Amino acid sequence: MVAAGVSLGLWAASDGDGGSTGTEARPSQGRTAAAPRGTSPESSPSPSRSYALSKAPQTIPAVRDHEPARGPGWRPESGNRVVVDDAALADEGRLVAGELGLTYAGEKGDRRAGDLRLALGGDKKANPESYVMTVRDGRAEITGPADAGVFYGTRTLKQETHDGGTAPEGVVRDEPAKPVRGFMLDIARKNFTADWIEDRIRELGDLKFNQLGLHFSDDQGFRIESDSHPEIVSQEHLTKAQVRKIVDLAESRHIAVVPEIDSPGHLGAVIDAHPDLQLRTAQGSAVQGAIDISKAESAEIVDDLLNEYADLFPGRPWHLGADEYQALVRSDPEAAFPQLAAAAQKKYGSGATVADLTTGWLNDRAATVREHGRTPRAWNDGFFRGGSVQADKDIQVAYWTGKEIGAREPLEYLDAGRKVINYNDEFLYYVLGEPQTFVYPTGQRIYEQWTPLVLRGTTAVPERYNGQILGGSFAVWCDLANAQTQDQVAAGIRMPLRATVQKLWDPDRPELSWAEFRALADRLG
């Protein structure tokens, strides 16, 4: 590849990549030399003009392949154009034009010095998030099989040219290793402002994340306006208009917003308005946050909410929760909750258990969101070993812990053929106030020790399961909501987010040391 790049660079230096002056260009940000202002990249080169072989761009996440060449590179100049070859790229074109101070010129077939061209093309079977960026002849072109890949190319270019930098001459070929690169935010326990969430979306987009999870229903609050059940909504909440703005901004950054209404546990905010639905023991004791799934009304209210919010969140993924249903932490759930045992046997036959009834609840909620074209996911402790009822095969496993009663190793889910998303609480859980055994994760530990294969604890599963692991998600949980302000949260997750996306984009050992990576993050802002 290097030899090919040298050959290309020699061709470029002798056939129009250089300027018409013998004066050396000043270096920019330690990358590659740039053509002096006022010179034409398309004019004939001076025989004395030469450029060093370009170096790979320094970005987060790092590009996966760069073919070096000799030439001035590309930098945004006032008056230069952003042009597209397809109207479908208009949003990407306008966004990057505004960010770089260029003129968005729309669909154009001509080529001018200084142009940034966005194009759809290449192998249609290629990863839709892949792109090729070519810097040559004083122009830059980003091509991808879909608009998502082109967008990621503009994020690379934005970082390359940050603070006066230059995009190096040559060809970048880049694509993510994992299709799920997520950040999950618990807005149920702590109210985050719409502006703060929008700022995170801009940050996530520039880092090439593609999912934002919103956990907006829990025991402490229900944080999005509801028309079907306004009685459950907390005083501090997001309006639907605010959510639509958040979703629109996320879509413009190719980020899917993944809603989560957790059930049948973590429903305290719903139960506060409907105390008759709270699960009670045989002795009449109320179980915190748990809804009584033997009652038809329980399913009706949750399905009302799932159906209502389907129009608000247009993406495909949908998180159903399913974790920590307190009925199943008892040594004998059937004796503790005879109404659940009776409902299980009525629905699934003699011998059916409370775990079977709970799995059936999950399957029924999955059917509800599936009717809206959604792909369901649930926390790993919502899947149970054995039993007469098994979770539907298409429900993705959000693997976060191995600490629950009857905990199962990740291999059990993988050997069953399930798709898994890595939320490993050892590395990816930022829990406000550090309750129980949690400590705030560091970017360095993620960067140096974690990969998508490390699903539980610190041990990786065998490489043969790599294809079943769709990616991962960094998560903020607000167990002690007042332990940090939202600005402190933003500062605390800054480097962990960058380290996480680096390992999801390319899980191999990074070329930069942690100190170099951190310095790069500080320089890019």
C-alpha positions as CSV (number, residue, x, y, z in Angstrom):
1,M,0.0,0.0,0.0
2,V,2.9,2.4,0.9
3,A,4.6,1.6,-2.4
4,A,1.4,2.3,-4.3
5,G,1.1,5.6,-2.4
6,V,4.6,6.6,-3.3
7,S,3.9,5.9,-7.0
8,L,0.7,7.9,-6.8
9,G,2.5,10.7,-5.0
10,L,5.2,10.9,-7.7
11,W,2.5,11.0,-10.4
12,A,0.7,13.7,-8.5
13,A,3.7,15.8,-8.0
14,S,4.6,15.7,-11.6
15,D,1.2,16.2,-13.1
16,G,-0.6,19.1,-11.4
17,D,-0.8,18.6,-7.7
18,G,1.8,21.3,-6.9
19,G,1.4,25.0,-7.0
20,S,3.2,27.4,-9.4
21,T,5.6,28.8,-6.8
22,G,8.8,27.4,-5.4
23,T,8.0,28.7,-1.9
24,E,7.4,26.0,0.6
25,A,4.0,25.9,2.2
26,R,3.8,26.3,5.9
27,P,3.0,23.1,7.8
28,S,-0.4,22.9,9.5
29,Q,-1.2,21.1,12.7
30,G,1.8,18.8,12.1
31,R,0.1,17.1,9.2
32,T,0.9,17.9,5.6
33,A,1.9,21.0,3.8
34,A,-0.8,23.2,2.3
35,A,-0.7,25.2,-0.9
36,P,0.0,28.9,-0.2
37,R,-2.9,31.3,-0.5
38,G,-3.3,32.8,-3.9
39,T,-1.8,29.9,-5.8
40,S,-3.8,27.6,-8.1
41,P,-3.6,23.9,-7.3
42,E,-4.3,23.2,-11.0
43,S,-1.5,25.3,-12.4
44,S,1.7,23.6,-13.7
45,P,4.2,22.7,-10.9
46,S,7.5,24.3,-10.6
47,P,10.4,21.8,-11.2
48,S,11.7,22.7,-7.8
49,R,8.4,22.2,-6.1
50,S,8.0,19.0,-3.9
51,Y,5.9,17.7,-1.1
52,A,6.6,15.2,1.6
53,L,4.6,12.0,1.4
54,S,1.5,12.6,3.3
55,K,0.7,11.1,6.7
56,A,-2.5,9.5,7.8
57,P,-5.0,11.9,9.3
58,Q,-5.3,12.1,13.1
59,T,-9.0,11.7,14.0
60,I,-11.2,10.1,16.6
61,P,-12.0,7.4,15.8
62,A,-8.9,6.8,13.8
63,V,-9.4,6.1,10.0
64,R,-8.7,2.5,9.2
65,D,-6.8,2.9,6.0
66,H,-4.9,5.8,4.4
67,E,-3.1,5.6,1.1
68,P,-0.5,8.4,1.2
69,A,0.4,10.7,-1.7
70,R,2.5,13.8,-2.4
71,G,0.6,17.1,-2.8
72,P,-0.7,20.1,-1.0
73,G,-3.7,18.5,0.6
74,W,-7.0,20.4,1.0
75,R,-8.2,23.0,3.4
76,P,-11.5,25.0,3.4
77,E,-11.2,28.5,1.9
78,S,-13.8,31.2,1.9
79,G,-15.7,31.1,-1.4
80,N,-15.0,27.4,-2.1
81,R,-17.9,25.2,-2.9
82,V,-19.6,22.1,-1.5
83,V,-21.3,20.3,-4.3
84,V,-23.2,17.1,-4.4
85,D,-24.0,14.6,-7.2
86,D,-27.3,13.6,-5.7
87,A,-30.1,15.6,-4.0
88,A,-30.2,12.9,-1.3
89,L,-26.9,14.4,0.0
90,A,-28.2,17.9,0.4
91,D,-28.5,17.8,4.2
92,E,-24.9,16.5,4.5
93,G,-23.7,19.1,2.1
94,R,-25.4,22.0,3.8
95,L,-24.2,20.9,7.2
96,V,-20.6,20.6,6.3
97,A,-20.6,23.8,4.3
98,G,-21.9,25.7,7.3
99,E,-19.4,24.1,9.6
100,L,-16.4,24.8,7.3
101,G,-17.5,28.2,6.2
102,L,-18.0,27.2,2.5
103,T,-20.7,27.9,0.0
104,Y,-23.2,25.1,-0.6
105,A,-23.8,25.0,-4.3
106,G,-26.1,22.0,-4.6
107,E,-25.9,19.6,-7.5
108,K,-23.1,20.5,-9.9
109,G,-21.3,18.6,-12.6
110,D,-18.4,20.9,-13.2
111,R,-15.2,20.8,-11.1
112,R,-13.5,23.8,-9.6
113,A,-10.4,24.3,-7.6
114,G,-11.0,24.0,-3.9
115,D,-14.3,22.0,-4.3
116,L,-15.5,19.6,-1.8
117,R,-17.7,17.0,-3.6
118,L,-20.1,14.6,-1.9
119,A,-21.2,11.6,-4.0
120,L,-23.1,8.4,-3.8
121,G,-21.4,5.5,-5.5
122,G,-19.0,2.6,-5.2
123,D,-19.9,-1.0,-4.4
124,K,-23.6,-1.1,-3.5
125,K,-23.0,-4.2,-1.4
126,A,-20.4,-2.4,0.7
127,N,-21.0,-1.4,4.3
128,P,-23.5,1.5,4.0
129,E,-21.5,3.3,6.7
130,S,-18.3,3.1,4.7
131,Y,-16.8,5.9,2.7
132,V,-13.8,6.8,0.5
133,M,-12.3,10.3,0.8
134,T,-9.9,11.4,-2.0
135,V,-7.8,14.5,-1.7
136,R,-6.1,15.3,-5.0
137,D,-5.6,18.2,-7.4
138,G,-6.6,20.7,-4.8
139,R,-10.0,19.2,-4.3
140,A,-11.6,16.8,-1.9
141,E,-14.2,14.2,-2.7
142,I,-16.2,11.9,-0.3
143,T,-18.0,8.9,-1.8
144,G,-20.1,6.3,-0.1
145,P,-22.7,3.7,-1.0
146,A,-25.2,5.5,1.2
147,D,-25.6,8.9,2.8
148,A,-24.5,7.6,6.2
149,G,-21.1,6.8,4.9
150,V,-20.8,10.1,3.2
151,F,-21.7,11.8,6.5
152,Y,-19.0,10.0,8.3
153,G,-16.5,11.1,5.7
154,T,-17.5,14.7,6.4
155,R,-16.8,14.1,10.1
156,T,-13.3,12.9,9.3
157,L,-12.8,16.0,7.1
158,K,-14.1,18.3,9.8
159,Q,-11.6,16.9,12.3
160,E,-8.7,17.0,9.8
161,T,-9.3,20.7,9.1
162,H,-10.1,21.7,12.7
163,D,-8.4,24.9,13.8
164,G,-6.7,25.6,10.4
165,G,-5.6,22.0,9.7
166,T,-5.2,20.4,6.3
167,A,-6.7,17.2,5.0
168,P,-3.7,15.2,3.8
169,E,-3.2,14.3,0.2
170,G,-4.2,10.7,-0.7
171,V,-7.1,8.3,-0.2
172,V,-8.9,7.4,3.0
173,R,-10.9,4.2,3.0
174,D,-12.8,3.8,6.2
175,E,-15.7,1.9,7.7
176,P,-16.8,0.8,11.2
177,A,-16.2,-2.6,12.6
178,K,-19.5,-2.6,14.5
179,P,-23.0,-1.5,13.3
180,V,-24.1,-0.5,16.8
181,R,-22.2,2.4,18.4
182,G,-24.4,3.7,21.2
183,F,-24.7,6.1,24.1
184,M,-27.6,5.5,26.6
185,L,-28.9,8.2,28.9
186,D,-31.1,7.7,31.9
187,I,-33.4,10.7,31.9
188,A,-36.0,9.0,34.1
189,R,-34.1,9.3,37.4
190,K,-32.6,12.7,36.5
191,N,-34.1,15.4,34.3
192,F,-31.7,16.5,31.6
193,T,-32.6,19.6,29.5
194,A,-33.4,19.3,25.9
195,D,-30.5,21.7,25.1
196,W,-28.0,19.4,26.9
197,I,-29.3,16.3,25.0
198,E,-28.9,18.2,21.7
199,D,-25.4,19.1,22.6
200,R,-24.6,15.5,23.2
201,I,-26.1,14.6,19.8
202,R,-23.8,17.0,18.1
203,E,-20.9,15.5,20.0
204,L,-22.0,11.9,19.2
205,G,-22.4,12.7,15.5
206,D,-18.9,14.1,15.2
207,L,-17.6,11.0,16.8
208,K,-19.5,8.7,14.5
209,F,-21.8,7.2,17.1
210,N,-25.1,6.1,15.6
211,Q,-27.5,5.4,18.4
212,L,-28.8,7.4,21.4
213,G,-30.7,5.4,24.0
214,L,-33.3,7.3,26.1
215,H,-34.3,5.4,29.3
216,F,-37.3,7.7,30.1
217,S,-39.5,5.6,32.4
218,D,-38.5,4.3,35.8
219,D,-39.5,4.3,39.5
220,Q,-38.3,7.9,39.9
221,G,-40.0,9.5,37.0
222,F,-41.7,9.3,33.6
223,R,-40.1,12.1,31.5
224,I,-41.8,12.4,28.2
225,E,-45.2,14.0,27.6
226,S,-48.0,11.4,27.1
227,D,-51.4,11.9,25.5
228,S,-52.7,8.4,26.3
229,H,-51.7,8.5,30.0
230,P,-50.9,12.1,31.1
231,E,-51.4,11.1,34.7
232,I,-48.1,9.2,34.8
233,V,-45.9,12.1,33.5
234,S,-43.5,13.7,35.9
235,Q,-43.6,17.5,36.5
236,E,-40.2,17.9,34.9
237,H,-40.3,16.3,31.5
238,L,-39.7,16.7,27.8
239,T,-42.6,17.8,25.6
240,K,-43.2,15.9,22.4
241,A,-42.2,19.0,20.5
242,Q,-38.8,18.9,22.3
243,V,-38.5,15.2,21.6
244,R,-39.3,15.7,17.9
245,K,-36.6,18.3,17.7
246,I,-34.1,15.9,19.4
247,V,-35.1,13.1,17.0
248,D,-34.8,15.4,13.9
249,L,-31.3,16.6,15.0
250,A,-30.3,13.0,15.7
251,E,-31.5,11.9,12.2
252,S,-29.5,14.7,10.6
253,R,-26.4,13.1,12.3
254,H,-27.5,9.6,11.3
255,I,-28.2,8.7,14.9
256,A,-31.2,6.5,15.8
257,V,-32.9,7.4,19.0
258,V,-33.7,4.2,20.9
259,P,-36.6,4.6,23.4
260,E,-36.8,2.4,26.5
261,I,-40.0,1.9,28.6
262,D,-38.7,-0.7,31.0
263,S,-41.2,-3.3,32.1
264,P,-42.5,-5.3,34.1
265,G,-40.1,-3.9,36.7
266,H,-38.9,-0.2,37.0
267,L,-42.5,1.0,36.6
268,G,-42.8,3.0,39.8
269,A,-43.9,6.2,38.0
270,V,-46.7,4.4,36.3
271,I,-47.7,2.6,39.5
272,D,-47.8,5.8,41.5
273,A,-50.8,6.9,39.2
274,H,-52.2,3.3,39.1
275,P,-51.6,1.7,42.6
276,D,-54.1,-1.0,41.8
277,L,-51.6,-2.4,39.3
278,Q,-48.7,-2.8,41.8
279,L,-47.5,-6.4,42.4
280,R,-48.2,-7.6,45.9
281,T,-47.1,-10.7,47.8
282,A,-49.5,-13.4,49.1
283,Q,-49.3,-11.4,52.4
284,G,-50.3,-8.2,50.7
285,S,-46.9,-6.5,50.8
286,A,-46.3,-4.1,47.8
287,V,-43.2,-4.8,45.6
288,Q,-41.4,-1.6,44.6
289,G,-41.5,-0.8,40.9
290,A,-43.1,-4.1,39.9
291,I,-46.3,-4.3,38.0
292,D,-48.7,-7.2,38.4
293,I,-48.5,-9.0,35.1
294,S,-51.4,-11.3,36.0
295,K,-53.7,-8.3,35.4
296,A,-54.8,-7.6,31.9
297,E,-54.8,-3.9,32.7
298,S,-51.1,-4.0,33.2
299,A,-50.5,-5.1,29.6
300,E,-53.0,-2.6,28.3
301,I,-51.3,0.5,29.8
302,V,-47.8,-0.5,28.8
303,D,-49.0,-1.3,25.2
304,D,-50.8,2.0,25.1
305,L,-47.5,3.7,25.8
306,L,-45.5,1.6,23.3
307,N,-48.0,2.3,20.6
308,E,-48.2,6.0,21.4
309,Y,-44.4,6.5,21.2
310,A,-43.9,4.5,18.0
311,D,-44.8,7.6,16.0
312,L,-42.5,9.8,18.1
313,F,-39.4,7.6,17.6
314,P,-39.1,6.5,14.0
315,G,-35.9,4.4,14.2
316,R,-35.9,0.6,14.1
317,P,-34.4,-0.4,17.5
318,W,-36.6,-0.5,20.6
319,H,-35.5,-1.3,24.1
320,L,-38.1,-3.2,26.2
321,G,-36.0,-3.3,29.4
322,A,-37.2,-6.6,31.2
323,D,-34.5,-6.4,33.9
324,E,-34.8,-6.8,37.7
325,Y,-38.4,-7.9,38.0
326,Q,-38.6,-8.3,41.7
327,A,-41.0,-11.2,41.7
328,L,-38.1,-13.4,40.5
329,V,-35.6,-12.5,43.3
330,R,-37.7,-14.6,45.8
331,S,-36.5,-18.1,46.6
332,D,-40.0,-19.4,45.7
333,P,-41.8,-17.0,43.4
334,E,-44.7,-19.3,42.9
335,A,-45.4,-19.4,46.7
336,A,-44.7,-15.7,47.1
337,F,-47.0,-14.7,44.3
338,P,-49.8,-17.2,43.8
339,Q,-51.7,-14.9,41.4
340,L,-48.7,-15.0,39.0
341,A,-48.3,-18.7,39.3
342,A,-52.0,-19.2,38.6
343,A,-51.8,-16.9,35.6
344,A,-48.8,-18.8,34.3
345,Q,-50.5,-22.2,34.5
346,K,-53.7,-20.8,32.9
347,K,-51.8,-19.4,29.9
348,Y,-49.0,-22.0,29.5
349,G,-50.3,-25.1,31.2
350,S,-49.6,-27.0,34.4
351,G,-46.0,-26.7,35.5
352,A,-45.5,-23.3,34.0
353,T,-43.7,-20.9,36.3
354,V,-43.5,-17.2,37.2
355,A,-40.4,-17.0,35.0
356,D,-42.5,-18.4,32.1
357,L,-45.2,-15.8,32.6
358,T,-42.5,-13.1,32.7
359,T,-40.9,-14.3,29.5
360,G,-44.4,-14.4,27.9
361,W,-44.8,-10.7,29.0
362,L,-41.5,-9.9,27.2
363,N,-42.6,-11.7,24.0
364,D,-46.0,-9.9,24.1
365,R,-44.3,-6.5,24.3
366,A,-41.9,-7.5,21.6
367,A,-44.9,-8.3,19.4
368,T,-46.4,-4.9,20.1
369,V,-43.3,-3.0,18.9
370,R,-42.7,-5.5,16.1
371,E,-46.1,-4.4,14.6
372,H,-44.5,-1.0,14.1
373,G,-41.5,-2.5,12.3
374,R,-39.2,-2.3,15.3
375,T,-36.4,-4.6,16.4
376,P,-36.7,-5.4,20.1
377,R,-33.9,-5.7,22.6
378,A,-33.9,-6.5,26.3
379,W,-31.4,-6.6,29.2
380,N,-29.7,-9.9,29.6
381,D,-31.3,-10.6,33.1
382,G,-34.7,-10.5,31.4
383,F,-33.8,-13.9,29.7
384,F,-34.2,-17.0,31.8
385,R,-32.7,-20.5,31.7
386,G,-35.0,-23.4,31.0
387,G,-38.7,-23.1,31.4
388,S,-41.5,-23.9,29.0
389,V,-41.5,-20.4,27.4
390,Q,-38.4,-19.0,25.7
391,A,-37.8,-15.4,24.6
392,D,-38.4,-14.8,20.9
393,K,-35.2,-15.3,18.9
394,D,-35.2,-11.9,17.3
395,I,-35.0,-10.1,20.7
396,Q,-31.5,-8.8,21.0
397,V,-29.6,-9.2,24.2
398,A,-28.3,-6.0,25.9
399,Y,-25.6,-7.6,28.0
400,W,-24.8,-5.5,31.0
401,T,-24.2,-7.7,34.1
402,G,-23.4,-11.1,35.4
403,K,-24.3,-10.3,39.0
404,E,-28.0,-11.2,39.0
405,I,-29.4,-14.3,40.6
406,G,-28.9,-17.2,38.3
407,A,-26.5,-15.2,36.2
408,R,-25.5,-16.7,32.9
409,E,-22.3,-16.3,31.0
410,P,-22.4,-14.5,27.7
411,L,-21.6,-17.8,25.9
412,E,-25.1,-19.1,26.8
413,Y,-26.7,-16.3,24.7
414,L,-24.2,-16.6,22.0
415,D,-24.3,-20.4,21.7
416,A,-28.1,-20.0,21.4
417,G,-27.5,-17.9,18.3
418,R,-28.6,-14.6,19.8
419,K,-27.4,-11.2,18.7
420,V,-25.8,-9.3,21.6
421,I,-25.0,-5.7,22.3
422,N,-22.2,-5.0,24.8
423,Y,-23.2,-2.7,27.7
424,N,-20.5,-4.3,30.1
425,D,-21.0,-2.6,33.4
426,E,-17.4,-3.2,34.3
427,F,-16.3,-0.7,31.7
428,L,-19.3,1.1,30.2
429,Y,-21.5,2.1,33.1
430,Y,-21.3,5.6,34.4
431,V,-23.5,5.5,37.5
432,L,-24.0,8.8,39.3
433,G,-22.8,8.8,42.9
434,E,-20.9,5.5,42.4
435,P,-23.4,3.4,44.5
436,Q,-22.8,-0.3,45.4
437,T,-19.6,-1.4,43.7
438,F,-19.7,1.0,40.8
439,V,-16.9,3.4,40.1
440,Y,-16.8,6.0,37.3
441,P,-15.2,4.4,34.2
442,T,-12.1,6.0,32.7
443,G,-11.4,6.4,29.0
444,Q,-8.0,5.0,29.5
445,R,-9.3,1.7,30.9
446,I,-11.7,1.3,28.0
447,Y,-9.1,2.3,25.5
448,E,-6.5,-0.1,26.8
449,Q,-8.5,-3.1,28.1
450,W,-11.9,-3.3,26.6
451,T,-13.1,-4.5,23.2
452,P,-16.6,-5.5,22.0
453,L,-15.7,-9.1,22.8
454,V,-15.3,-8.3,26.5
455,L,-19.0,-8.7,27.4
456,R,-18.7,-9.6,31.1
457,G,-16.0,-8.6,33.5
458,T,-12.6,-8.4,31.9
459,T,-12.6,-11.6,29.9
460,A,-13.2,-11.7,26.1
461,V,-15.4,-14.3,24.5
462,P,-13.8,-16.3,21.6
463,E,-13.3,-14.5,18.3
464,R,-15.7,-16.9,16.6
465,Y,-18.6,-15.0,18.2
466,N,-17.6,-11.7,16.8
467,G,-20.3,-11.6,14.2
468,Q,-23.0,-12.0,16.7
469,I,-21.9,-9.0,18.8
470,L,-23.5,-6.1,17.1
471,G,-21.6,-3.5,18.9
472,G,-21.8,-1.7,22.2
473,S,-23.2,1.2,24.2
474,F,-21.8,3.5,26.9
475,A,-24.4,4.2,29.5
476,V,-25.1,6.9,32.0
477,W,-27.3,5.8,35.0
478,C,-28.6,8.4,37.5
479,D,-29.1,6.3,40.6
480,L,-28.0,9.2,42.8
481,A,-29.3,11.9,40.6
482,N,-27.9,14.9,42.5
483,A,-24.4,13.5,42.7
484,Q,-23.4,15.4,39.6
485,T,-24.8,18.3,37.6
486,Q,-25.5,17.7,33.9
487,D,-22.4,19.7,33.1
488,Q,-20.3,17.5,35.3
489,V,-21.8,14.5,33.6
490,A,-20.8,15.9,30.2
491,A,-17.2,16.4,31.4
492,G,-17.0,13.0,33.1
493,I,-18.1,11.1,30.0
494,R,-16.1,13.0,27.5
495,M,-13.0,10.7,27.3
496,P,-14.9,7.5,27.9
497,L,-17.1,8.3,24.9
498,R,-14.1,8.8,22.7
499,A,-12.4,5.7,23.9
500,T,-15.6,3.6,23.4
501,V,-16.2,4.7,19.8
502,Q,-12.6,4.1,19.0
503,K,-12.9,0.5,20.0
504,L,-16.3,0.1,18.3
505,W,-15.0,1.6,15.0
506,D,-11.8,-0.5,15.2
507,P,-11.4,-3.0,18.0
508,D,-7.7,-3.7,17.2
509,R,-5.0,-2.2,19.4
510,P,-4.9,1.5,18.7
511,E,-1.7,3.0,17.1
512,L,-1.7,5.9,19.5
513,S,-0.8,5.6,23.1
514,W,-3.4,6.7,25.6
515,A,-1.4,9.9,26.3
516,E,-1.3,10.6,22.5
517,F,-5.0,9.8,22.2
518,R,-5.9,12.2,25.0
519,A,-3.8,14.9,23.6
520,L,-5.5,14.5,20.2
521,A,-8.9,14.7,21.9
522,D,-7.9,17.9,23.6
523,R,-6.6,19.4,20.3
524,L,-9.8,18.5,18.4
525,G,-12.0,19.8,21.2
